[in-house]
Amino acid sequence: MQVDRTSEWFVPKFGSKKFRISIGILFLPYTSIVTCFAALGAISGPLQLERVAAICVIYILALGVGAHLLDAVGGKTKPWGNLPKRKIWLMALVAVSIAFSVGIYFAFLDSPWLFLIGTVEGFFLFAYSLELFGGKFHNNLSTIFSWGILPVFAGSVIQTNSITIEAIIISTITGFVTYALIITSRQYKILKRDDGDPCIIKKKEDILKLITIGVIVGTIIFFITKYYNFI
C-alpha cells in the first residue's frame, strides 16, 4: 500500500495539491536539521559569518532541493506520485550544480579538504537518492554518515580546513540525533501506511517535531553564544 505523503505533518494543509507537493517534497524539517548540523560544524571554528552562510546554502540546495527531488523521481517508489521527470531532474541538477560551485569556490580559496568531503557527499547524494548499486547505500548507516556526520565536518572544514575536536564531539551527537530521527520517522511512516492507532501516530509526530525544534533552537543558542564570545 503506497502512502499518500501529502497527509504527513510537514506538508501544508492548505493550498492546491501541486503547491502542497512542491513544499512537501523538500522535507523542510529534515532539510533544516541537516543544514543546522552543517552550521554547527562551521560555528565550532573561528566565526566567519559568510562561511556559515555558504555551508548552509550548500546543504539547502544539495540536500533540500537536489537530493529530495532526485529521490522523488529516481527511487523505486514514487511517494509523491508521477511527477514530470525531466523537469524534476533539471531542477535537481541545477540546485546541485550551484551547491557544488559554492563548495568548489571555497575549496580553491583556502579549504581544499572540501574537495574530499564534497566528493563523498556527492557520491551519497546520488547513490542514496537514486538507489544505485542495488540500493546498497540506501540504509541507516549511510544516512547517519552522509547527513548526520559529514555535514558537521564540512562546516568545520570550510572555516578552518580541518576537523576540530569540537566538531568531532558535535558530530557524535548529531549522529545519534540522526539515528533517532530515522527510527522514529520509519515507525511513523509504517503507522501511517497501515492506518495505525491515531494516538501513537500523533506521539511519533510530536517526537519528530521536538527533534526538529530542538536541533534548530540548539543551533541558534550555540550560534549566539559563539557570536558574543567572538565579538
MITI-766252 format. One line per field, with one value per residue: residue number from 1; x, y, z of N, C-alpha, C, CB in turn. Coordinates in Angstrom, 1 decimal, padded with zeros to 4 digits, m for minus. Glycine has a CB too. Layout:
N
pos [NUM/...]
nx [X/...]
ny [Y/...]
nz [Z/...]
cax [X/...]
cay [Y/...]
caz [Z/...]
cx [X/...]
cy [Y/...]
cz [Z/...]
cbx [X/...]
cby [Y/...]
cbz [Z/...]
END
This chain:
231
pos [1/2/3/4/5/6/7/8/9/10/11/12/13/14/15/16/17/18/19/20/21/22/23/24/25/26/27/28/29/30/31/32/33/34/35/36/37/38/39/40/41/42/43/44/45/46/47/48/49/50/51/52/53/54/55/56/57/58/59/60/61/62/63/64/65/66/67/68/69/70/71/72/73/74/75/76/77/78/79/80/81/82/83/84/85/86/87/88/89/90/91/92/93/94/95/96/97/98/99/100/101/102/103/104/105/106/107/108/109/110/111/112/113/114/115/116/117/118/119/120/121/122/123/124/125/126/127/128/129/130/131/132/133/134/135/136/137/138/139/140/141/142/143/144/145/146/147/148/149/150/151/152/153/154/155/156/157/158/159/160/161/162/163/164/165/166/167/168/169/170/171/172/173/174/175/176/177/178/179/180/181/182/183/184/185/186/187/188/189/190/191/192/193/194/195/196/197/198/199/200/201/202/203/204/205/206/207/208/209/210/211/212/213/214/215/216/217/218/219/220/221/222/223/224/225/226/227/228/229/230/231]
nx [000.8/000.7/001.8/000.2/001.9/001.2/m000.3/001.3/002.9/004.6/003.8/002.0/m001.3/m003.0/m003.9/m003.4/m003.1/m000.8/000.8/001.1/002.5/004.8/006.0/006.1/007.8/010.3/010.9/011.2/011.6/013.6/015.5/016.2/017.3/019.6/020.9/021.3/023.1/025.4/025.8/026.5/028.9/030.4/030.2/031.6/034.3/036.6/034.7/033.4/031.1/030.2/031.0/029.7/027.1/027.5/028.0/025.5/023.8/024.9/024.1/021.3/020.6/021.8/020.9/018.3/016.9/018.2/018.8/016.4/014.6/015.6/015.3/012.5/011.9/013.7/014.0/012.9/010.3/007.5/006.8/005.4/003.8/003.3/005.5/006.7/009.3/011.5/011.6/011.9/014.4/016.0/015.8/016.8/019.5/020.4/020.3/022.0/024.4/024.8/025.2/027.6/029.3/029.6/030.9/033.2/034.4/035.2/036.8/039.0/039.8/040.8/040.3/040.9/040.3/037.6/037.2/037.5/035.5/033.2/033.2/032.7/030.2/028.8/028.8/027.2/024.8/023.8/023.9/022.3/019.9/019.0/019.1/021.2/023.5/022.0/020.7/022.3/023.4/021.3/020.5/020.4/023.0/024.4/022.8/023.2/026.0/026.3/024.5/024.3/026.8/028.9/028.1/028.7/031.4/032.0/031.2/033.1/035.4/035.2/035.6/038.1/039.7/040.1/039.2/037.9/038.3/036.1/034.2/034.2/033.1/030.6/029.6/029.3/027.1/025.2/025.1/023.8/021.4/020.4/020.1/018.0/016.1/015.7/014.7/012.3/011.0/010.7/009.0/006.8/006.0/005.3/003.2/001.4/001.0/m000.2/m002.6/m002.5/m002.9/m004.3/m003.5/m000.9/000.4/000.2/001.9/004.4/004.7/004.8/007.3/009.0/008.6/009.6/012.3/013.1/012.6/014.2/016.8/017.0/016.6/018.7/020.9/020.7/021.1/023.7/025.0/024.5/025.8/028.5/028.9/028.7/030.8/032.8/032.8]
ny [m001.2/002.1/005.0/008.1/010.9/013.5/013.8/013.9/015.3/017.5/018.7/021.3/022.1/023.5/025.1/024.3/020.9/020.6/022.7/021.9/019.5/020.5/021.9/019.9/018.0/018.9/018.3/019.9/020.1/018.1/018.9/021.3/020.3/019.0/021.1/022.7/021.0/021.3/024.0/024.0/022.7/024.7/026.8/025.9/026.5/029.3/032.2/033.0/034.6/034.6/032.2/030.4/031.0/030.2/027.4/026.6/027.3/025.6/023.0/023.3/023.6/021.3/019.0/019.7/020.5/019.3/016.4/015.5/016.0/014.3/011.8/011.7/011.1/009.2/006.9/003.6/003.7/005.9/008.3/010.7/010.5/010.5/012.5/015.3/014.0/014.9/017.7/017.7/016.5/018.4/020.6/019.6/019.0/021.6/022.8/021.2/021.7/024.4/024.3/022.8/024.4/026.6/025.3/024.4/026.9/027.8/025.7/025.9/028.4/028.4/026.0/023.2/020.6/020.4/019.4/016.6/016.0/016.9/015.3/012.8/013.3/014.0/011.5/009.9/011.4/010.9/008.1/007.3/008.7/007.9/005.2/003.6/001.0/m001.3/m000.3/m000.5/001.5/002.8/003.0/002.9/003.4/004.7/007.0/008.2/008.6/010.2/012.4/013.0/013.1/013.9/016.6/018.2/017.9/019.1/021.7/022.5/022.2/024.2/026.5/026.2/024.5/022.0/019.4/020.0/019.2/019.9/019.8/017.1/016.1/017.3/016.0/013.4/013.6/014.6/012.4/010.5/011.8/011.8/009.1/008.6/010.1/008.7/006.2/006.9/008.3/006.2/004.4/006.1/006.4/003.8/003.3/005.2/004.2/001.8/002.5/003.0/003.2/006.3/007.8/006.9/007.5/010.3/010.7/009.9/011.7/014.1/013.6/013.8/016.4/017.7/016.9/018.3/021.0/021.1/020.8/023.0/025.2/024.6/025.0/027.7/028.8/028.0/029.4/032.1/032.1/031.6/033.8/036.1/035.6/035.8/038.4]
nz [000.0/m001.0/000.6/001.0/000.9/001.1/003.3/005.5/008.4/007.9/005.6/004.1/005.0/003.5/000.4/m003.1/m004.4/m005.9/m005.0/m002.3/m002.6/m003.8/m001.6/000.3/m000.8/m000.4/002.2/004.5/007.4/007.8/006.1/007.3/009.7/008.9/007.7/009.9/011.2/009.6/010.0/012.7/012.7/011.3/013.0/015.1/014.8/014.1/013.9/010.9/009.3/006.7/005.7/007.3/006.3/003.7/003.8/004.7/002.6/000.7/001.7/001.8/m000.9/m002.0/m000.5/000.4/m001.9/m004.3/m003.6/m002.5/m004.6/m006.6/m005.3/m005.3/m008.0/m008.8/m007.3/m006.3/m005.4/m005.7/m003.9/m004.2/m006.2/m009.8/m011.2/m013.3/m014.8/m016.4/m015.9/m013.1/m012.8/m014.1/m012.4/m010.1/m010.8/m011.4/m008.9/m007.4/m008.9/m008.4/m005.7/m005.5/m006.9/m005.2/m003.1/m004.3/m004.9/m002.3/m001.7/m003.5/m002.6/000.1/001.4/000.8/001.7/001.4/m001.1/m000.9/001.0/m000.3/m002.6/m001.5/m000.3/m002.6/m003.8/m002.1/m002.2/m004.8/m004.9/m002.8/m003.1/m005.7/m005.4/m006.3/m007.3/m006.6/m004.4/m002.1/m000.6/000.4/003.3/007.0/008.1/006.0/005.8/008.4/008.3/006.0/006.2/008.8/010.0/008.2/007.3/009.5/009.6/007.2/007.6/009.6/008.1/006.1/007.5/008.7/007.3/008.5/010.8/013.7/017.2/018.6/016.6/016.1/018.4/018.3/016.0/016.9/018.5/016.7/015.0/016.6/017.0/014.4/014.0/015.9/014.6/012.2/013.0/014.4/012.3/010.5/011.9/012.1/009.4/008.8/010.5/009.5/006.9/007.4/008.5/011.4/015.0/015.8/018.0/018.7/016.3/016.5/018.7/017.7/015.7/017.2/018.5/016.3/015.6/018.0/017.9/015.6/016.3/018.5/017.5/015.8/017.6/019.4/017.8/017.2/019.8/020.3/018.3/019.0/021.5/020.7/018.9/020.6/022.3/020.4/019.5]
cax [000.0/001.5/001.4/000.0/002.8/000.7/m001.0/002.2/002.9/005.4/003.2/001.0/m002.7/m003.7/m003.4/m003.6/m002.2/000.5/001.6/001.4/003.6/006.0/006.6/006.4/008.9/011.6/011.1/011.8/012.1/014.8/016.5/016.6/018.1/020.9/021.5/021.8/024.3/026.5/026.1/027.1/030.3/031.0/030.2/032.6/035.6/036.6/033.4/033.4/029.7/030.0/031.3/028.5/026.0/027.9/027.8/024.1/023.3/025.3/023.2/019.9/020.5/022.2/020.0/016.9/016.4/018.7/018.7/015.0/013.9/016.1/014.6/011.1/011.7/014.8/014.0/012.0/009.0/007.2/006.0/004.7/003.0/004.0/005.9/007.3/010.6/012.6/011.7/012.5/015.8/016.7/015.8/017.7/020.9/020.8/020.5/023.3/025.5/025.1/025.8/029.0/030.1/029.9/031.9/034.5/035.0/035.9/037.9/040.1/040.2/041.7/039.7/041.0/039.7/036.2/037.1/037.3/034.1/032.3/033.2/032.0/028.8/028.2/028.5/026.0/023.7/023.2/023.8/021.2/018.6/018.7/019.2/022.2/024.2/021.0/020.2/023.2/023.7/020.0/020.3/020.6/024.4/024.7/022.1/023.9/027.3/026.3/023.6/024.4/028.2/029.7/027.8/029.4/032.8/032.1/031.1/034.4/036.5/035.0/036.1/039.5/040.3/040.4/038.1/038.3/037.9/034.7/033.3/034.1/032.2/029.3/029.2/028.8/025.8/024.3/024.9/022.8/020.1/020.0/019.6/016.7/015.2/015.5/013.9/011.0/010.4/010.3/007.8/005.7/005.6/004.7/001.9/000.5/000.7/m001.1/m003.7/m002.3/m003.5/m004.0/m002.8/000.5/000.9/000.4/003.1/005.6/004.7/005.3/008.7/009.7/008.6/010.5/013.7/013.3/012.7/015.3/018.0/017.1/016.8/020.1/021.9/020.6/021.7/025.1/025.5/024.5/026.9/029.8/029.0/029.0/032.2/033.7/032.9]
cay [000.0/003.3/006.1/009.5/011.7/014.8/013.8/013.9/016.5/018.6/019.1/022.3/021.6/024.5/025.3/023.2/019.7/020.9/023.5/021.1/018.6/021.3/022.1/018.6/017.2/019.4/017.7/021.1/019.8/017.3/019.8/022.2/019.6/018.7/022.4/023.1/020.2/021.9/025.3/023.7/022.5/025.9/027.7/025.3/027.1/030.7/032.6/033.8/034.5/034.3/030.8/029.8/031.1/029.4/025.9/026.4/027.4/024.3/021.9/023.6/023.3/019.9/018.1/020.1/020.6/018.3/015.0/015.2/015.9/013.0/010.7/011.7/010.5/008.2/005.7/002.5/004.1/007.3/008.7/011.9/010.3/010.6/013.9/015.5/013.6/015.8/019.0/017.5/016.2/019.6/021.5/018.9/019.2/023.0/023.1/020.5/022.4/025.7/024.0/022.3/025.6/027.3/024.5/024.5/028.2/027.9/024.7/026.5/029.6/028.0/024.9/022.1/019.3/020.4/018.5/015.2/015.8/017.2/014.1/011.7/013.7/013.8/010.1/009.5/012.2/010.2/006.7/007.1/009.2/007.1/003.8/003.0/m000.2/m002.2/000.2/m000.9/002.7/003.3/002.4/003.7/003.8/005.7/008.3/008.7/009.1/011.3/013.5/013.3/013.4/014.7/018.0/018.8/018.0/020.1/023.1/022.7/022.4/025.4/027.5/026.0/023.4/021.0/018.9/020.3/018.3/020.3/019.3/015.6/015.9/017.6/015.0/012.2/014.0/014.7/011.1/009.9/012.5/011.3/007.7/008.7/010.6/007.7/005.2/007.5/008.6/005.0/004.0/007.0/006.1/002.5/003.5/006.0/003.3/000.7/003.1/002.6/003.9/007.7/008.3/006.5/008.3/011.6/010.7/009.8/013.0/015.0/013.4/014.3/017.9/018.0/016.7/019.4/022.2/021.1/021.0/024.4/026.1/024.4/025.7/029.2/029.2/027.8/030.5/033.3/032.0/031.8/035.1/037.1/035.3/036.2/039.9]
caz [000.0/m001.1/001.5/000.4/001.7/001.3/004.6/006.6/009.3/007.4/004.3/004.3/005.0/002.7/m001.0/m004.1/m004.2/m006.5/m004.0/m001.1/m003.0/m004.0/m000.3/001.0/m001.5/000.1/003.5/005.2/008.8/007.7/005.5/008.4/010.7/008.3/007.5/011.2/011.5/008.9/010.6/014.0/012.3/010.9/014.2/016.1/014.5/014.1/013.3/009.7/009.0/005.2/005.5/007.9/005.4/002.5/004.0/004.9/001.2/000.0/002.1/001.5/m002.3/m002.4/000.1/000.5/m003.2/m005.2/m003.2/m002.4/m005.9/m007.2/m004.6/m005.8/m009.3/m009.2/m006.5/m006.7/m005.0/m006.1/m002.8/m004.5/m007.5/m011.1/m011.4/m014.6/m014.5/m017.0/m015.2/m011.7/m013.0/m014.4/m011.2/m009.1/m011.3/m011.3/m007.5/m007.0/m009.5/m007.7/m004.4/m005.7/m007.3/m004.0/m002.3/m005.1/m004.7/m001.0/m001.7/m004.2/m001.9/001.2/002.2/m000.1/002.2/000.9/m002.3/m000.4/001.6/m001.4/m003.4/m000.7/m000.1/m003.9/m004.1/m001.3/m002.7/m006.0/m004.6/m001.8/m003.7/m006.9/m005.0/m007.2/m006.8/m005.9/m003.1/m001.0/000.2/000.9/004.6/008.1/008.2/005.0/006.2/009.6/008.0/005.0/006.5/010.2/010.5/007.2/007.3/010.6/009.2/006.1/008.3/010.2/007.1/005.3/008.3/009.2/006.5/009.4/011.6/015.1/018.3/018.9/015.5/016.3/019.5/017.8/015.0/017.6/019.0/015.5/014.5/017.5/016.7/013.1/014.2/016.5/013.6/011.2/013.7/014.7/011.1/009.9/012.6/011.8/008.0/008.8/011.1/008.5/005.8/007.9/009.3/012.8/016.1/015.7/019.2/018.5/015.2/017.0/019.6/016.8/015.0/018.2/018.7/015.1/015.8/019.0/017.4/014.6/017.0/019.4/016.7/015.3/018.8/019.9/016.8/017.4/021.0/020.1/017.4/019.8/022.4/020.0/018.4/021.6/022.7/019.3/019.4]
cx [000.9/001.0/001.2/000.7/002.2/m000.1/000.0/002.4/003.6/004.9/002.1/m000.4/m003.6/m003.1/m003.7/m002.7/m000.9/001.4/002.0/002.6/004.9/006.8/007.0/007.6/010.3/011.9/011.8/012.3/013.5/015.9/017.0/017.5/019.5/021.7/022.1/023.1/025.6/026.9/026.8/028.6/031.1/031.2/031.3/034.0/035.5/035.3/033.5/032.0/029.4/030.2/030.2/027.3/026.3/027.6/026.3/023.4/023.7/024.4/021.8/019.7/020.7/021.3/018.6/016.2/016.9/018.4/017.2/014.2/014.4/015.4/013.2/010.9/012.7/014.7/013.0/010.5/008.7/006.2/005.1/003.9/003.9/004.3/006.6/008.8/011.7/012.7/012.3/014.0/016.6/016.8/016.8/019.2/021.3/021.1/021.8/024.5/025.8/025.8/027.3/029.9/030.5/031.0/033.2/035.2/035.8/037.0/039.1/040.7/041.2/041.2/039.7/040.4/038.2/036.1/036.8/035.8/033.0/032.1/032.4/030.5/028.1/027.8/027.2/024.7/023.0/023.0/022.6/019.9/018.1/018.7/020.1/022.8/023.2/020.5/021.0/023.5/022.5/019.7/020.6/022.0/024.8/024.1/022.8/025.2/027.2/025.5/023.7/025.8/029.0/029.3/028.5/030.9/033.0/032.0/032.4/035.4/036.4/035.5/037.6/040.3/040.8/039.2/038.5/037.7/036.4/033.8/033.1/033.1/030.8/028.8/028.7/027.4/024.8/024.1/023.8/021.4/019.6/019.4/018.2/015.6/014.8/014.5/012.5/010.3/009.9/009.0/006.6/005.1/004.8/003.3/000.9/000.1/m000.3/m002.3/m003.7/m003.1/m003.2/m003.3/m001.3/001.1/001.2/001.6/004.4/005.7/005.2/006.8/009.5/009.7/009.6/012.0/014.0/013.5/013.9/016.6/018.1/017.4/018.3/021.1/021.9/021.3/023.2/025.7/025.6/025.7/028.3/030.0/029.4/030.4/033.2/033.9/033.4]
cy [001.3/004.4/007.4/010.4/013.1/014.9/013.9/015.3/017.7/019.2/020.1/021.7/022.5/024.5/024.1/022.0/019.9/021.7/022.7/020.1/019.3/021.6/020.8/017.9/017.7/018.9/018.8/020.8/019.1/018.1/020.8/021.6/019.5/020.1/022.9/022.3/020.9/023.2/025.1/023.5/023.8/026.8/027.2/025.9/028.6/031.2/033.5/033.6/034.1/032.9/029.9/029.8/030.3/027.9/025.6/026.4/026.1/023.2/022.1/023.2/021.8/018.9/018.5/020.1/019.4/016.8/014.6/015.1/014.6/011.8/010.6/011.0/009.4/007.0/004.7/002.9/005.5/007.8/010.0/011.8/010.5/012.1/014.0/015.2/014.5/017.1/018.8/017.2/017.5/020.5/020.9/019.2/020.6/023.3/022.4/021.2/023.7/025.3/023.6/023.5/026.4/026.6/024.5/025.8/028.3/026.8/025.2/027.7/029.3/026.8/023.6/020.7/019.2/019.5/017.1/015.1/016.0/016.0/013.0/012.0/013.6/012.4/009.6/010.2/011.4/008.7/006.4/007.5/008.3/005.6/003.0/001.8/m001.2/m001.6/m000.1/000.3/003.4/002.7/003.4/004.3/004.9/007.1/008.9/009.4/010.3/012.5/013.9/013.7/014.3/016.2/018.8/019.0/019.1/021.5/023.4/023.0/023.7/026.6/027.4/025.1/022.3/020.5/019.1/019.3/018.6/019.8/017.8/015.3/016.2/016.5/013.7/012.4/014.0/013.3/010.3/010.5/012.0/009.9/007.7/009.2/009.5/006.7/005.7/007.7/007.3/004.4/004.8/006.6/004.8/002.6/004.2/005.1/002.3/001.2/002.7/003.5/005.4/008.3/008.1/007.3/009.7/011.7/010.7/011.2/014.1/014.9/014.0/015.9/018.4/017.9/017.9/020.7/022.3/021.3/022.5/025.4/025.9/025.1/027.2/029.6/029.0/028.9/031.8/033.3/032.3/033.2/036.1/036.9/035.9/037.7/040.5]
cz [000.0/m000.2/000.7/001.3/001.9/002.6/005.7/007.2/008.7/006.1/004.7/004.2/004.1/001.3/m001.9/m003.8/m004.8/m005.6/m002.8/m001.4/m003.2/m002.7/000.3/000.5/m001.0/001.5/004.4/006.6/008.7/007.1/006.5/009.3/010.1/008.1/008.8/011.6/010.8/009.5/011.9/013.7/012.0/012.1/015.2/015.9/014.6/013.3/012.2/009.2/007.6/005.0/006.2/006.9/004.1/002.7/004.2/003.5/000.5/000.4/001.8/000.0/m002.6/m001.8/000.0/m000.9/m004.1/m004.8/m003.1/m003.7/m006.7/m006.6/m005.0/m007.1/m009.7/m008.4/m007.0/m006.4/m005.5/m005.1/m003.1/m005.8/m008.7/m011.4/m012.8/m014.4/m015.1/m016.2/m013.8/m011.8/m013.2/m013.2/m010.2/m009.5/m011.2/m009.8/m007.0/m007.6/m008.8/m006.3/m004.5/m006.1/m006.1/m003.2/m003.0/m004.9/m003.4/m001.0/m002.4/m003.4/m000.8/002.0/001.3/000.4/001.8/m000.3/m001.9/000.1/000.6/m002.3/m002.8/m000.6/m001.5/m004.2/m003.4/m001.8/m003.9/m005.6/m003.7/m002.5/m004.9/m006.6/m006.0/m006.5/m006.0/m004.6/m001.9/m000.1/000.7/002.2/005.7/008.2/007.3/005.4/007.4/009.2/007.0/005.4/008.0/010.7/009.5/007.2/008.4/010.2/008.1/006.6/008.9/009.2/006.3/006.1/008.5/008.3/007.4/010.2/013.0/016.0/018.6/017.9/015.7/017.4/019.1/016.9/015.7/018.1/017.8/014.9/015.3/017.2/015.4/013.2/014.8/015.5/012.6/011.8/013.9/013.3/010.4/010.5/012.2/010.4/008.0/009.4/010.2/007.4/006.2/008.6/010.7/013.7/016.0/016.8/019.1/017.4/015.7/017.9/018.7/016.1/016.0/018.5/017.5/015.2/016.8/018.6/016.5/015.4/017.9/018.7/016.3/016.5/019.3/019.1/017.0/018.7/020.9/019.3/018.2/020.8/021.8/019.4/019.4/022.2/021.7/019.3/020.7]
cbx [m001.0/001.6/002.5/m001.6/004.1/m000.3/m001.9/003.6/003.4/006.8/002.6/001.1/m003.3/m003.7/m001.9/m003.4/m002.9/000.3/000.7/000.2/003.2/005.7/005.6/005.2/008.8/011.5/012.0/010.8/011.2/014.5/015.9/015.4/017.5/020.8/020.5/020.7/024.2/026.1/024.8/026.5/030.4/030.2/028.8/032.6/036.1/037.9/032.5/034.5/029.0/030.9/032.7/028.1/025.9/029.3/028.5/023.4/023.9/026.7/023.4/019.5/021.4/023.6/020.4/016.8/016.7/020.2/019.3/014.3/014.3/017.6/014.6/010.5/011.9/016.1/013.6/012.3/008.7/006.5/006.8/005.6/001.8/003.2/006.9/007.1/010.8/012.2/010.2/011.8/016.0/015.9/014.4/017.5/021.0/019.6/019.3/023.3/025.1/023.8/025.0/029.0/029.2/028.7/031.4/034.2/033.9/034.9/037.4/039.7/039.0/041.8/038.3/042.4/039.8/035.7/038.5/038.3/033.9/032.6/034.6/032.6/028.7/029.1/029.7/026.2/024.1/024.2/025.0/021.4/018.8/019.6/017.8/023.3/025.4/021.6/018.8/024.4/024.6/018.9/021.2/020.2/025.3/024.2/020.7/024.1/028.1/025.7/022.2/024.0/028.9/029.5/026.3/029.3/033.3/030.9/030.0/034.8/036.4/033.5/035.4/039.5/041.4/041.6/037.7/037.7/038.7/034.6/034.0/035.5/032.5/029.3/030.4/029.8/025.7/024.9/026.2/023.1/020.3/021.2/020.6/016.8/015.8/016.8/014.5/011.2/011.3/011.4/008.1/006.2/006.8/005.5/002.0/001.3/002.0/m000.3/m005.0/m000.9/m003.1/m005.4/m003.4/000.7/m000.1/m000.9/003.1/005.4/003.3/004.5/009.0/009.0/007.1/010.3/013.8/012.2/011.4/015.4/018.1/015.7/015.8/020.3/021.6/019.1/021.2/025.4/024.6/023.2/026.9/029.9/027.7/028.0/032.4/033.2/031.6]
cby [000.0/003.8/006.3/009.8/011.7/015.1/012.6/013.5/016.2/018.2/018.0/023.5/021.5/025.9/025.5/023.7/018.4/021.6/024.7/020.3/017.8/022.6/022.9/017.7/017.4/021.0/016.5/022.2/019.0/016.0/020.5/022.8/018.3/018.0/023.4/022.8/018.8/022.2/026.0/022.5/021.5/026.6/027.7/023.8/026.7/031.3/033.2/033.4/035.8/035.2/030.4/030.4/032.6/029.6/025.5/027.5/028.6/024.0/021.6/025.1/024.2/019.6/017.9/021.5/021.9/018.4/014.8/016.2/017.1/012.9/011.0/013.1/011.6/008.8/006.1/001.2/004.0/007.2/009.0/013.1/011.2/010.0/014.4/016.9/012.2/016.0/019.6/016.3/015.2/020.4/021.6/017.4/018.7/023.9/022.5/019.0/022.7/026.5/022.8/021.2/026.4/027.5/023.1/024.2/029.3/027.6/023.4/027.0/030.3/029.2/025.2/021.8/019.3/021.8/018.6/014.9/016.9/018.4/013.6/011.6/015.2/014.4/009.2/009.8/013.6/010.3/006.1/007.9/010.6/007.5/003.2/004.0/000.2/m003.5/m000.3/m001.5/003.6/003.1/001.2/003.0/002.6/005.3/008.0/007.7/008.0/010.7/013.3/012.1/012.1/014.1/018.2/018.0/016.6/019.9/023.1/021.5/021.2/025.7/027.5/025.5/024.0/021.4/017.4/021.7/018.4/021.9/019.6/015.0/016.8/019.0/014.7/012.0/015.3/015.6/010.3/010.0/014.0/011.3/006.9/009.7/011.8/007.0/004.7/008.8/009.3/003.9/004.0/008.4/006.1/001.4/004.3/007.2/002.6/m000.2/002.7/002.6/003.4/008.4/007.7/005.0/008.3/012.0/009.5/008.7/013.4/014.9/011.8/013.9/018.4/017.2/015.4/019.5/022.4/019.7/020.1/024.8/025.8/022.9/025.3/029.6/028.2/026.5/030.7/033.5/030.6/030.7/035.5/037.0/033.8/035.7/040.5]
cbz [001.2/m002.6/002.6/000.2/001.2/000.1/004.7/006.0/010.6/007.2/003.5/003.4/006.3/003.3/m001.0/m005.5/m004.9/m007.9/m003.5/m000.6/m004.4/m004.7/000.6/000.9/m003.0/000.1/003.5/005.2/009.6/007.0/004.3/009.1/011.0/006.9/006.9/012.3/011.0/007.4/010.9/014.6/011.2/009.8/014.9/016.0/013.1/013.5/014.4/008.7/009.4/004.3/006.1/009.3/004.9/002.1/005.3/005.7/000.5/000.4/003.6/001.7/m003.1/m001.9/001.6/001.0/m004.0/m005.2/m001.9/m001.5/m006.8/m007.1/m003.0/m005.8/m010.3/m009.0/m005.0/m006.0/m003.5/m007.6/m001.6/m004.6/m007.5/m012.3/m010.3/m015.1/m015.1/m018.4/m015.0/m011.1/m014.1/m015.5/m010.6/m009.0/m012.7/m011.8/m006.6/m007.5/m011.0/m007.5/m003.8/m006.7/m008.3/m003.1/m002.2/m006.6/m004.7/000.1/m002.5/m005.6/m001.3/002.2/002.7/m000.5/003.7/000.6/m003.1/000.6/002.7/m002.2/m003.8/000.7/000.4/m004.9/m003.6/000.2/m003.2/m007.2/m003.9/m000.6/m004.1/m008.0/m005.0/m007.6/m005.8/m005.8/m002.9/m001.6/m000.6/m000.1/004.7/009.4/008.1/003.6/006.6/010.6/007.3/003.7/006.1/011.0/010.6/005.9/007.5/011.9/008.7/005.1/009.3/011.1/006.1/004.9/009.7/010.6/005.7/010.4/011.2/015.4/019.5/019.0/014.2/016.6/020.8/017.1/014.1/018.9/019.7/014.5/014.7/018.9/016.6/012.1/015.1/017.7/012.9/010.9/015.0/015.5/010.1/009.9/014.1/011.8/007.1/009.6/012.4/008.0/005.3/008.7/008.6/013.1/017.5/015.5/020.5/018.3/014.0/017.8/020.5/015.8/014.5/019.5/018.8/013.8/016.1/020.3/016.6/013.7/017.9/020.1/015.5/014.7/019.9/020.0/015.4/017.4/022.1/019.4/016.2/020.5/023.1/018.8/017.7/022.7/023.0/018.0/019.0]
END
